[in-house]
Amino acid sequence: MDIGVGLDPTLGLDLEQQFELSRESARLGFQSIWTPEGTGEDSYQMCLMRWAASCEVIEGGLETGIAVSPVMWRTPMAFAMTGG
């Protein structure tokens, strides 16, 4: 069974705390880290930074994903630019 961690701004964590939680999730054996869309943060950037933090612990890092991404809020160009 794959088990992931959900992180969102309502936890009140600063960036370094989120990165430490990402590293700890990797240490504890979780497979993924999820973030919601529409919280005021760039969810694509948050996924990238959380993945990078988990790469410090395990090779290849944890999978990251956006739990829900409302398409109506982003144009196709915006999706292409943020997706890398």
mmCIF file as gemmi writes it, N, C-alpha and C atoms, coordinates in Angstrom:
data_model
loop_
_atom_site.group_PDB
_atom_site.id
_atom_site.type_symbol
_atom_site.label_atom_id
_atom_site.label_alt_id
_atom_site.label_comp_id
_atom_site.label_asym_id
_atom_site.label_entity_id
_atom_site.label_seq_id
_atom_site.pdbx_PDB_ins_code
_atom_site.Cartn_x
_atom_site.Cartn_y
_atom_site.Cartn_z
_atom_site.occupancy
_atom_site.B_iso_or_equiv
_atom_site.pdbx_formal_charge
_atom_site.auth_seq_id
_atom_site.auth_asym_id
_atom_site.pdbx_PDB_model_num
ATOM 1 N N . MET Axp A 1 ? 0.834 -1.157 0 1 0 ? 1 A 1
ATOM 2 C CA . MET Axp A 1 ? 0 0 0 1 0 ? 1 A 1
ATOM 3 C C . MET Axp A 1 ? 0.894 1.24 0 1 0 ? 1 A 1
ATOM 4 N N . ASP Axp A 2 ? 0.597 2.183 -0.88 1 0 ? 2 A 1
ATOM 5 C CA . ASP Axp A 2 ? 1.323 3.453 -0.923 1 0 ? 2 A 1
ATOM 6 C C . ASP Axp A 2 ? 0.66 4.438 0.028 1 0 ? 2 A 1
ATOM 7 N N . ILE Axp A 3 ? 1.46 5.076 0.85 1 0 ? 3 A 1
ATOM 8 C CA . ILE Axp A 3 ? 0.936 6.062 1.795 1 0 ? 3 A 1
ATOM 9 C C . ILE Axp A 3 ? 1.688 7.365 1.599 1 0 ? 3 A 1
ATOM 10 N N . GLY Axp A 4 ? 0.941 8.456 1.469 1 0 ? 4 A 1
ATOM 11 C CA . GLY Axp A 4 ? 1.538 9.77 1.282 1 0 ? 4 A 1
ATOM 12 C C . GLY Axp A 4 ? 1.205 10.712 2.421 1 0 ? 4 A 1
ATOM 13 N N . VAL Axp A 5 ? 1.872 11.846 2.41 1 0 ? 5 A 1
ATOM 14 C CA . VAL Axp A 5 ? 1.68 12.894 3.405 1 0 ? 5 A 1
ATOM 15 C C . VAL Axp A 5 ? 1.04 14.087 2.713 1 0 ? 5 A 1
ATOM 16 N N . GLY Axp A 6 ? 0.055 14.686 3.347 1 0 ? 6 A 1
ATOM 17 C CA . GLY Axp A 6 ? -0.561 15.903 2.83 1 0 ? 6 A 1
ATOM 18 C C . GLY Axp A 6 ? -0.087 17.11 3.613 1 0 ? 6 A 1
ATOM 19 N N . LEU Axp A 7 ? 0.45 18.1 2.921 1 0 ? 7 A 1
ATOM 20 C CA . LEU Axp A 7 ? 0.899 19.339 3.568 1 0 ? 7 A 1
ATOM 21 C C . LEU Axp A 7 ? 0.121 20.506 2.974 1 0 ? 7 A 1
ATOM 22 N N . ASP Axp A 8 ? -0.46 21.335 3.829 1 0 ? 8 A 1
ATOM 23 C CA . ASP Axp A 8 ? -1.112 22.532 3.31 1 0 ? 8 A 1
ATOM 24 C C . ASP Axp A 8 ? -0.897 23.696 4.269 1 0 ? 8 A 1
ATOM 25 N N . PRO Axp A 9 ? -1.142 24.923 3.801 1 0 ? 9 A 1
ATOM 26 C CA . PRO Axp A 9 ? -0.833 26.118 4.596 1 0 ? 9 A 1
ATOM 27 C C . PRO Axp A 9 ? -1.565 26.205 5.937 1 0 ? 9 A 1
ATOM 28 N N . THR Axp A 10 ? -2.668 25.499 6.106 1 0 ? 10 A 1
ATOM 29 C CA . THR Axp A 10 ? -3.385 25.581 7.384 1 0 ? 10 A 1
ATOM 30 C C . THR Axp A 10 ? -2.57 25.005 8.536 1 0 ? 10 A 1
ATOM 31 N N . LEU Axp A 11 ? -1.5 24.275 8.227 1 0 ? 11 A 1
ATOM 32 C CA . LEU Axp A 11 ? -0.622 23.763 9.278 1 0 ? 11 A 1
ATOM 33 C C . LEU Axp A 11 ? 0.22 24.875 9.902 1 0 ? 11 A 1
ATOM 34 N N . GLY Axp A 12 ? 0.344 25.999 9.2 1 0 ? 12 A 1
ATOM 35 C CA . GLY Axp A 12 ? 1.092 27.138 9.726 1 0 ? 12 A 1
ATOM 36 C C . GLY Axp A 12 ? 2.6 26.949 9.761 1 0 ? 12 A 1
ATOM 37 N N . LEU Axp A 13 ? 3.124 26.08 8.897 1 0 ? 13 A 1
ATOM 38 C CA . LEU Axp A 13 ? 4.564 25.811 8.867 1 0 ? 13 A 1
ATOM 39 C C . LEU Axp A 13 ? 5.277 26.793 7.947 1 0 ? 13 A 1
ATOM 40 N N . ASP Axp A 14 ? 6.466 27.245 8.357 1 0 ? 14 A 1
ATOM 41 C CA . ASP Axp A 14 ? 7.256 28.057 7.441 1 0 ? 14 A 1
ATOM 42 C C . ASP Axp A 14 ? 7.949 27.115 6.449 1 0 ? 14 A 1
ATOM 43 N N . LEU Axp A 15 ? 8.642 27.694 5.47 1 0 ? 15 A 1
ATOM 44 C CA . LEU Axp A 15 ? 9.247 26.862 4.42 1 0 ? 15 A 1
ATOM 45 C C . LEU Axp A 15 ? 10.235 25.847 4.978 1 0 ? 15 A 1
ATOM 46 N N . GLU Axp A 16 ? 11.106 26.268 5.872 1 0 ? 16 A 1
ATOM 47 C CA . GLU Axp A 16 ? 12.099 25.331 6.406 1 0 ? 16 A 1
ATOM 48 C C . GLU Axp A 16 ? 11.431 24.191 7.167 1 0 ? 16 A 1
ATOM 49 N N . GLN Axp A 17 ? 10.364 24.479 7.888 1 0 ? 17 A 1
ATOM 50 C CA . GLN Axp A 17 ? 9.639 23.413 8.587 1 0 ? 17 A 1
ATOM 51 C C . GLN Axp A 17 ? 9.008 22.44 7.589 1 0 ? 17 A 1
ATOM 52 N N . GLN Axp A 18 ? 8.491 22.968 6.482 1 0 ? 18 A 1
ATOM 53 C CA . GLN Axp A 18 ? 7.922 22.102 5.451 1 0 ? 18 A 1
ATOM 54 C C . GLN Axp A 18 ? 8.998 21.213 4.834 1 0 ? 18 A 1
ATOM 55 N N . PHE Axp A 19 ? 10.179 21.785 4.61 1 0 ? 19 A 1
ATOM 56 C CA . PHE Axp A 19 ? 11.261 21.001 4.023 1 0 ? 19 A 1
ATOM 57 C C . PHE Axp A 19 ? 11.732 19.927 4.996 1 0 ? 19 A 1
ATOM 58 N N . GLU Axp A 20 ? 11.806 20.268 6.282 1 0 ? 20 A 1
ATOM 59 C CA . GLU Axp A 20 ? 12.195 19.272 7.281 1 0 ? 20 A 1
ATOM 60 C C . GLU Axp A 20 ? 11.15 18.166 7.366 1 0 ? 20 A 1
ATOM 61 N N . LEU Axp A 21 ? 9.879 18.519 7.281 1 0 ? 21 A 1
ATOM 62 C CA . LEU Axp A 21 ? 8.825 17.507 7.286 1 0 ? 21 A 1
ATOM 63 C C . LEU Axp A 21 ? 8.913 16.633 6.035 1 0 ? 21 A 1
ATOM 64 N N . SER Axp A 22 ? 9.307 17.213 4.91 1 0 ? 22 A 1
ATOM 65 C CA . SER Axp A 22 ? 9.508 16.435 3.683 1 0 ? 22 A 1
ATOM 66 C C . SER Axp A 22 ? 10.646 15.437 3.86 1 0 ? 22 A 1
ATOM 67 N N . ARG Axp A 23 ? 11.747 15.895 4.457 1 0 ? 23 A 1
ATOM 68 C CA . ARG Axp A 23 ? 12.873 14.985 4.708 1 0 ? 23 A 1
ATOM 69 C C . ARG Axp A 23 ? 12.475 13.883 5.693 1 0 ? 23 A 1
ATOM 70 N N . GLU Axp A 24 ? 11.754 14.248 6.747 1 0 ? 24 A 1
ATOM 71 C CA . GLU Axp A 24 ? 11.323 13.262 7.743 1 0 ? 24 A 1
ATOM 72 C C . GLU Axp A 24 ? 10.354 12.249 7.13 1 0 ? 24 A 1
ATOM 73 N N . SER Axp A 25 ? 9.5 12.701 6.23 1 0 ? 25 A 1
ATOM 74 C CA . SER Axp A 25 ? 8.58 11.788 5.543 1 0 ? 25 A 1
ATOM 75 C C . SER Axp A 25 ? 9.355 10.741 4.755 1 0 ? 25 A 1
ATOM 76 N N . ALA Axp A 26 ? 10.43 11.173 4.107 1 0 ? 26 A 1
ATOM 77 C CA . ALA Axp A 26 ? 11.275 10.233 3.366 1 0 ? 26 A 1
ATOM 78 C C . ALA Axp A 26 ? 11.945 9.247 4.316 1 0 ? 26 A 1
ATOM 79 N N . ARG Axp A 27 ? 12.442 9.748 5.441 1 0 ? 27 A 1
ATOM 80 C CA . ARG Axp A 27 ? 13.081 8.867 6.43 1 0 ? 27 A 1
ATOM 81 C C . ARG Axp A 27 ? 12.109 7.821 6.977 1 0 ? 27 A 1
ATOM 82 N N . LEU Axp A 28 ? 10.849 8.217 7.145 1 0 ? 28 A 1
ATOM 83 C CA . LEU Axp A 28 ? 9.849 7.319 7.727 1 0 ? 28 A 1
ATOM 84 C C . LEU Axp A 28 ? 9.246 6.338 6.721 1 0 ? 28 A 1
ATOM 85 N N . GLY Axp A 29 ? 9.593 6.496 5.441 1 0 ? 29 A 1
ATOM 86 C CA . GLY Axp A 29 ? 9.147 5.535 4.441 1 0 ? 29 A 1
ATOM 87 C C . GLY Axp A 29 ? 7.88 5.882 3.684 1 0 ? 29 A 1
ATOM 88 N N . PHE Axp A 30 ? 7.401 7.116 3.809 1 0 ? 30 A 1
ATOM 89 C CA . PHE Axp A 30 ? 6.251 7.518 3.006 1 0 ? 30 A 1
ATOM 90 C C . PHE Axp A 30 ? 6.658 7.538 1.537 1 0 ? 30 A 1
ATOM 91 N N . GLN Axp A 31 ? 5.681 7.37 0.64 1 0 ? 31 A 1
ATOM 92 C CA . GLN Axp A 31 ? 5.986 7.322 -0.79 1 0 ? 31 A 1
ATOM 93 C C . GLN Axp A 31 ? 5.762 8.643 -1.512 1 0 ? 31 A 1
ATOM 94 N N . SER Axp A 32 ? 4.955 9.541 -0.938 1 0 ? 32 A 1
ATOM 95 C CA . SER Axp A 32 ? 4.623 10.767 -1.664 1 0 ? 32 A 1
ATOM 96 C C . SER Axp A 32 ? 4.256 11.897 -0.707 1 0 ? 32 A 1
ATOM 97 N N . ILE Axp A 33 ? 4.297 13.108 -1.261 1 0 ? 33 A 1
ATOM 98 C CA . ILE Axp A 33 ? 3.888 14.316 -0.547 1 0 ? 33 A 1
ATOM 99 C C . ILE Axp A 33 ? 2.889 15.044 -1.447 1 0 ? 33 A 1
ATOM 100 N N . TRP Axp A 34 ? 1.746 15.413 -0.871 1 0 ? 34 A 1
ATOM 101 C CA . TRP Axp A 34 ? 0.677 16.056 -1.636 1 0 ? 34 A 1
ATOM 102 C C . TRP Axp A 34 ? 0.413 17.456 -1.111 1 0 ? 34 A 1
ATOM 103 N N . THR Axp A 35 ? 0.056 18.351 -2.032 1 0 ? 35 A 1
ATOM 104 C CA . THR Axp A 35 ? -0.281 19.723 -1.669 1 0 ? 35 A 1
ATOM 105 C C . THR Axp A 35 ? -1.57 20.118 -2.384 1 0 ? 35 A 1
ATOM 106 N N . PRO Axp A 36 ? -2.402 20.95 -1.764 1 0 ? 36 A 1
ATOM 107 C CA . PRO Axp A 36 ? -3.614 21.409 -2.443 1 0 ? 36 A 1
ATOM 108 C C . PRO Axp A 36 ? -3.325 22.614 -3.341 1 0 ? 36 A 1
ATOM 109 N N . GLU Axp A 37 ? -4.208 22.879 -4.259 1 0 ? 37 A 1
ATOM 110 C CA . GLU Axp A 37 ? -4.133 24.05 -5.139 1 0 ? 37 A 1
ATOM 111 C C . GLU Axp A 37 ? -5.036 25.132 -4.559 1 0 ? 37 A 1
ATOM 112 N N . GLY Axp A 38 ? -4.759 26.368 -4.885 1 0 ? 38 A 1
ATOM 113 C CA . GLY Axp A 38 ? -5.647 27.465 -4.514 1 0 ? 38 A 1
ATOM 114 C C . GLY Axp A 38 ? -5.493 27.944 -3.087 1 0 ? 38 A 1
ATOM 115 N N . THR Axp A 39 ? -4.3 27.809 -2.527 1 0 ? 39 A 1
ATOM 116 C CA . THR Axp A 39 ? -4.088 28.223 -1.14 1 0 ? 39 A 1
ATOM 117 C C . THR Axp A 39 ? -3.254 29.498 -1.035 1 0 ? 39 A 1
ATOM 118 N N . GLY Axp A 40 ? -2.928 30.104 -2.156 1 0 ? 40 A 1
ATOM 119 C CA . GLY Axp A 40 ? -2.094 31.299 -2.143 1 0 ? 40 A 1
ATOM 120 C C . GLY Axp A 40 ? -0.634 31.018 -2.447 1 0 ? 40 A 1
ATOM 121 N N . GLU Axp A 41 ? -0.22 29.757 -2.353 1 0 ? 41 A 1
ATOM 122 C CA . GLU Axp A 41 ? 1.146 29.369 -2.706 1 0 ? 41 A 1
ATOM 123 C C . GLU Axp A 41 ? 1.132 28.777 -4.112 1 0 ? 41 A 1
ATOM 124 N N . ASP Axp A 42 ? 2.249 28.855 -4.797 1 0 ? 42 A 1
ATOM 125 C CA . ASP Axp A 42 ? 2.362 28.199 -6.1 1 0 ? 42 A 1
ATOM 126 C C . ASP Axp A 42 ? 2.57 26.715 -5.84 1 0 ? 42 A 1
ATOM 127 N N . SER Axp A 43 ? 1.538 25.932 -6.056 1 0 ? 43 A 1
ATOM 128 C CA . SER Axp A 43 ? 1.593 24.512 -5.703 1 0 ? 43 A 1
ATOM 129 C C . SER Axp A 43 ? 2.65 23.751 -6.503 1 0 ? 43 A 1
ATOM 130 N N . TYR Axp A 44 ? 2.9 24.155 -7.741 1 0 ? 44 A 1
ATOM 131 C CA . TYR Axp A 44 ? 3.927 23.482 -8.534 1 0 ? 44 A 1
ATOM 132 C C . TYR Axp A 44 ? 5.312 23.74 -7.939 1 0 ? 44 A 1
ATOM 133 N N . GLN Axp A 45 ? 5.554 24.983 -7.535 1 0 ? 45 A 1
ATOM 134 C CA . GLN Axp A 45 ? 6.841 25.326 -6.925 1 0 ? 45 A 1
ATOM 135 C C . GLN Axp A 45 ? 7.008 24.604 -5.59 1 0 ? 45 A 1
ATOM 136 N N . MET Axp A 46 ? 5.924 24.513 -4.809 1 0 ? 46 A 1
ATOM 137 C CA . MET Axp A 46 ? 5.993 23.816 -3.523 1 0 ? 46 A 1
ATOM 138 C C . MET Axp A 46 ? 6.333 22.34 -3.74 1 0 ? 46 A 1
ATOM 139 N N . CYS Axp A 47 ? 5.734 21.723 -4.747 1 0 ? 47 A 1
ATOM 140 C CA . CYS Axp A 47 ? 6.051 20.319 -5.042 1 0 ? 47 A 1
ATOM 141 C C . CYS Axp A 47 ? 7.532 20.162 -5.369 1 0 ? 47 A 1
ATOM 142 N N . LEU Axp A 48 ? 8.051 21.057 -6.186 1 0 ? 48 A 1
ATOM 143 C CA . LEU Axp A 48 ? 9.465 20.993 -6.56 1 0 ? 48 A 1
ATOM 144 C C . LEU Axp A 48 ? 10.365 21.126 -5.336 1 0 ? 48 A 1
ATOM 145 N N . MET Axp A 49 ? 10.073 22.095 -4.475 1 0 ? 49 A 1
ATOM 146 C CA . MET Axp A 49 ? 10.929 22.32 -3.309 1 0 ? 49 A 1
ATOM 147 C C . MET Axp A 49 ? 10.821 21.174 -2.303 1 0 ? 49 A 1
ATOM 148 N N . ARG Axp A 50 ? 9.637 20.614 -2.127 1 0 ? 50 A 1
ATOM 149 C CA . ARG Axp A 50 ? 9.48 19.48 -1.211 1 0 ? 50 A 1
ATOM 150 C C . ARG Axp A 50 ? 10.178 18.243 -1.767 1 0 ? 50 A 1
ATOM 151 N N . TRP Axp A 51 ? 10.085 18.052 -3.088 1 0 ? 51 A 1
ATOM 152 C CA . TRP Axp A 51 ? 10.788 16.929 -3.718 1 0 ? 51 A 1
ATOM 153 C C . TRP Axp A 51 ? 12.292 17.079 -3.508 1 0 ? 51 A 1
ATOM 154 N N . ALA Axp A 52 ? 12.81 18.297 -3.736 1 0 ? 52 A 1
ATOM 155 C CA . ALA Axp A 52 ? 14.25 18.535 -3.572 1 0 ? 52 A 1
ATOM 156 C C . ALA Axp A 52 ? 14.692 18.241 -2.143 1 0 ? 52 A 1
ATOM 157 N N . ALA Axp A 53 ? 13.885 18.625 -1.169 1 0 ? 53 A 1
ATOM 158 C CA . ALA Axp A 53 ? 14.228 18.35 0.231 1 0 ? 53 A 1
ATOM 159 C C . ALA Axp A 53 ? 14.27 16.848 0.484 1 0 ? 53 A 1
ATOM 160 N N . SER Axp A 54 ? 13.32 16.103 -0.084 1 0 ? 54 A 1
ATOM 161 C CA . SER Axp A 54 ? 13.303 14.65 0.132 1 0 ? 54 A 1
ATOM 162 C C . SER Axp A 54 ? 14.466 13.964 -0.576 1 0 ? 54 A 1
ATOM 163 N N . CYS Axp A 55 ? 14.984 14.581 -1.647 1 0 ? 55 A 1
ATOM 164 C CA . CYS Axp A 55 ? 16.148 14.027 -2.354 1 0 ? 55 A 1
ATOM 165 C C . CYS Axp A 55 ? 17.397 14.033 -1.478 1 0 ? 55 A 1
ATOM 166 N N . GLU Axp A 56 ? 17.416 14.88 -0.454 1 0 ? 56 A 1
ATOM 167 C CA . GLU Axp A 56 ? 18.55 14.909 0.464 1 0 ? 56 A 1
ATOM 168 C C . GLU Axp A 56 ? 18.608 13.636 1.305 1 0 ? 56 A 1
ATOM 169 N N . VAL Axp A 57 ? 17.491 12.916 1.379 1 0 ? 57 A 1
ATOM 170 C CA . VAL Axp A 57 ? 17.395 11.728 2.231 1 0 ? 57 A 1
ATOM 171 C C . VAL Axp A 57 ? 17.42 10.438 1.425 1 0 ? 57 A 1
ATOM 172 N N . ILE Axp A 58 ? 16.664 10.388 0.338 1 0 ? 58 A 1
ATOM 173 C CA . ILE Axp A 58 ? 16.628 9.173 -0.483 1 0 ? 58 A 1
ATOM 174 C C . ILE Axp A 58 ? 16.877 9.53 -1.944 1 0 ? 58 A 1
ATOM 175 N N . GLU Axp A 59 ? 17.584 8.665 -2.618 1 0 ? 59 A 1
ATOM 176 C CA . GLU Axp A 59 ? 17.876 8.889 -4.032 1 0 ? 59 A 1
ATOM 177 C C . GLU Axp A 59 ? 16.579 8.936 -4.824 1 0 ? 59 A 1
ATOM 178 N N . GLY Axp A 60 ? 16.426 9.947 -5.646 1 0 ? 60 A 1
ATOM 179 C CA . GLY Axp A 60 ? 15.232 10.099 -6.464 1 0 ? 60 A 1
ATOM 180 C C . GLY Axp A 60 ? 14.104 10.837 -5.777 1 0 ? 60 A 1
ATOM 181 N N . GLY Axp A 61 ? 14.198 11.009 -4.465 1 0 ? 61 A 1
ATOM 182 C CA . GLY Axp A 61 ? 13.189 11.756 -3.718 1 0 ? 61 A 1
ATOM 183 C C . GLY Axp A 61 ? 11.828 11.089 -3.695 1 0 ? 61 A 1
ATOM 184 N N . LEU Axp A 62 ? 10.918 11.702 -2.962 1 0 ? 62 A 1
ATOM 185 C CA . LEU Axp A 62 ? 9.542 11.226 -2.907 1 0 ? 62 A 1
ATOM 186 C C . LEU Axp A 62 ? 8.761 11.794 -4.081 1 0 ? 62 A 1
ATOM 187 N N . GLU Axp A 63 ? 7.746 11.069 -4.513 1 0 ? 63 A 1
ATOM 188 C CA . GLU Axp A 63 ? 6.842 11.611 -5.517 1 0 ? 63 A 1
ATOM 189 C C . GLU Axp A 63 ? 6.088 12.765 -4.883 1 0 ? 63 A 1
ATOM 190 N N . THR Axp A 64 ? 5.778 13.784 -5.678 1 0 ? 64 A 1
ATOM 191 C CA . THR Axp A 64 ? 4.961 14.889 -5.188 1 0 ? 64 A 1
ATOM 192 C C . THR Axp A 64 ? 3.794 15.079 -6.133 1 0 ? 64 A 1
ATOM 193 N N . GLY Axp A 65 ? 2.731 15.639 -5.615 1 0 ? 65 A 1
ATOM 194 C CA . GLY Axp A 65 ? 1.568 15.857 -6.452 1 0 ? 65 A 1
ATOM 195 C C . GLY Axp A 65 ? 0.648 16.917 -5.88 1 0 ? 65 A 1
ATOM 196 N N . ILE Axp A 66 ? -0.215 17.407 -6.751 1 0 ? 66 A 1
ATOM 197 C CA . ILE Axp A 66 ? -1.218 18.388 -6.361 1 0 ? 66 A 1
ATOM 198 C C . ILE Axp A 66 ? -2.536 17.643 -6.245 1 0 ? 66 A 1
ATOM 199 N N . ALA Axp A 67 ? -3.122 17.693 -5.061 1 0 ? 67 A 1
ATOM 200 C CA . ALA Axp A 67 ? -4.329 16.917 -4.796 1 0 ? 67 A 1
ATOM 201 C C . ALA Axp A 67 ? -5.459 17.302 -5.751 1 0 ? 67 A 1
ATOM 202 N N . VAL Axp A 68 ? -5.697 18.577 -5.93 1 0 ? 68 A 1
ATOM 203 C CA . VAL Axp A 68 ? -6.716 19.062 -6.86 1 0 ? 68 A 1
ATOM 204 C C . VAL Axp A 68 ? -6.177 20.328 -7.5 1 0 ? 68 A 1
ATOM 205 N N . SER Axp A 69 ? -6.218 20.385 -8.817 1 0 ? 69 A 1
ATOM 206 C CA . SER Axp A 69 ? -5.753 21.574 -9.525 1 0 ? 69 A 1
ATOM 207 C C . SER Axp A 69 ? -6.883 22.087 -10.406 1 0 ? 69 A 1
ATOM 208 N N . PRO Axp A 70 ? -7.639 23.095 -9.953 1 0 ? 70 A 1
ATOM 209 C CA . PRO Axp A 70 ? -8.747 23.62 -10.75 1 0 ? 70 A 1
ATOM 210 C C . PRO Axp A 70 ? -8.235 24.219 -12.061 1 0 ? 70 A 1
ATOM 211 N N . VAL Axp A 71 ? -8.582 23.603 -13.155 1 0 ? 71 A 1
ATOM 212 C CA . VAL Axp A 71 ? -8.094 24.02 -14.468 1 0 ? 71 A 1
ATOM 213 C C . VAL Axp A 71 ? -8.548 25.431 -14.806 1 0 ? 71 A 1
ATOM 214 N N . MET Axp A 72 ? -9.715 25.813 -14.34 1 0 ? 72 A 1
ATOM 215 C CA . MET Axp A 72 ? -10.242 27.139 -14.698 1 0 ? 72 A 1
ATOM 216 C C . MET Axp A 72 ? -9.385 28.277 -14.163 1 0 ? 72 A 1
ATOM 217 N N . TRP Axp A 73 ? -8.534 28.025 -13.179 1 0 ? 73 A 1
ATOM 218 C CA . TRP Axp A 73 ? -7.704 29.073 -12.599 1 0 ? 73 A 1
ATOM 219 C C . TRP Axp A 73 ? -6.415 29.302 -13.378 1 0 ? 73 A 1
ATOM 220 N N . ARG Axp A 74 ? -6.08 28.402 -14.279 1 0 ? 74 A 1
ATOM 221 C CA . ARG Axp A 74 ? -4.819 28.533 -15.017 1 0 ? 74 A 1
ATOM 222 C C . ARG Axp A 74 ? -5.074 28.371 -16.513 1 0 ? 74 A 1
ATOM 223 N N . THR Axp A 75 ? -4.399 29.191 -17.274 1 0 ? 75 A 1
ATOM 224 C CA . THR Axp A 75 ? -4.473 29.049 -18.72 1 0 ? 75 A 1
ATOM 225 C C . THR Axp A 75 ? -3.559 27.899 -19.143 1 0 ? 75 A 1
ATOM 226 N N . PRO Axp A 76 ? -3.726 27.376 -20.359 1 0 ? 76 A 1
ATOM 227 C CA . PRO Axp A 76 ? -2.802 26.334 -20.826 1 0 ? 76 A 1
ATOM 228 C C . PRO Axp A 76 ? -1.342 26.791 -20.77 1 0 ? 76 A 1
ATOM 229 N N . MET Axp A 77 ? -1.088 28.059 -21.08 1 0 ? 77 A 1
ATOM 230 C CA . MET Axp A 77 ? 0.278 28.582 -21.029 1 0 ? 77 A 1
ATOM 231 C C . MET Axp A 77 ? 0.798 28.571 -19.59 1 0 ? 77 A 1
ATOM 232 N N . ALA Axp A 78 ? -0.049 28.939 -18.628 1 0 ? 78 A 1
ATOM 233 C CA . ALA Axp A 78 ? 0.375 28.939 -17.225 1 0 ? 78 A 1
ATOM 234 C C . ALA Axp A 78 ? 0.709 27.523 -16.764 1 0 ? 78 A 1
ATOM 235 N N . PHE Axp A 79 ? -0.096 26.538 -17.172 1 0 ? 79 A 1
ATOM 236 C CA . PHE Axp A 79 ? 0.217 25.15 -16.835 1 0 ? 79 A 1
ATOM 237 C C . PHE Axp A 79 ? 1.563 24.742 -17.425 1 0 ? 79 A 1
ATOM 238 N N . ALA Axp A 80 ? 1.792 25.091 -18.678 1 0 ? 80 A 1
ATOM 239 C CA . ALA Axp A 80 ? 3.048 24.716 -19.338 1 0 ? 80 A 1
ATOM 240 C C . ALA Axp A 80 ? 4.249 25.371 -18.659 1 0 ? 80 A 1
ATOM 241 N N . MET Axp A 81 ? 4.111 26.616 -18.258 1 0 ? 81 A 1
ATOM 242 C CA . MET Axp A 81 ? 5.229 27.333 -17.64 1 0 ? 81 A 1
ATOM 243 C C . MET Axp A 81 ? 5.553 26.798 -16.249 1 0 ? 81 A 1
ATOM 244 N N . THR Axp A 82 ? 4.542 26.463 -15.457 1 0 ? 82 A 1
ATOM 245 C CA . THR Axp A 82 ? 4.808 26.011 -14.097 1 0 ? 82 A 1
ATOM 246 C C . THR Axp A 82 ? 5.17 24.545 -14.027 1 0 ? 82 A 1
ATOM 247 N N . GLY Axp A 83 ? 4.783 23.781 -15.011 1 0 ? 83 A 1
ATOM 248 C CA . GLY Axp A 83 ? 5.071 22.348 -15.003 1 0 ? 83 A 1
ATOM 249 C C . GLY Axp A 83 ? 6.516 22.015 -15.323 1 0 ? 83 A 1
ATOM 250 N N . GLY Axp A 84 ? 7.279 22.964 -15.806 1 0 ? 84 A 1
ATOM 251 C CA . GLY Axp A 84 ? 8.688 22.737 -16.073 1 0 ? 84 A 1
ATOM 252 C C . GLY Axp A 84 ? 8.876 22.148 -17.41 1 0 ? 84 A 1
